[in-house]
């Protein structure tokens, strides 16, 4: 997989960037929103797609 499809997932509660995932930008136009476990909050929270950090 190429690096241009790599996106970060940011916690909506604390703003911590916890997860990296790949996204097909041709098929999915909107931003990703997944419910994942945040180790800082210690709960399952909604994680939104954020900017990629180089």
QUILIN-V871988 format. One record per pair of residues at least 6 apart in sequence whose ideal C-beta (glycine too) atoms are under 6 Angstrom apart, sorted by sequence separation. I is the first residue (numbers start at 1). GAP is how many residues later the second one is. D is the distance in Angstrom with one decimal. If there is no record, write none. Layout:
BEGIN
i->(I I)
gap->(GAP GAP)
d->(D D)
END
This chain:
BEGIN
i->(10 37 38 8 35 9 35 36 8 34 7 33 7 5 19 32 5 31 18 1 16 14 11 14 13 13 12 11 12 11 12 9 10 10 7 8 8)
gap->(7 7 7 9 9 10 11 11 12 13 14 15 16 17 17 17 18 18 20 21 24 26 27 27 28 32 33 34 34 36 36 38 38 40 42 42 44)
d->(5.1 5.3 5.0 5.0 5.7 4.1 5.6 4.7 5.7 5.3 5.9 5.4 5.1 4.9 6.0 4.2 5.7 4.2 5.9 5.3 4.9 5.2 4.6 5.6 5.2 4.8 6.0 5.5 4.7 5.6 5.7 3.9 5.7 3.8 5.2 4.8 5.9)
END
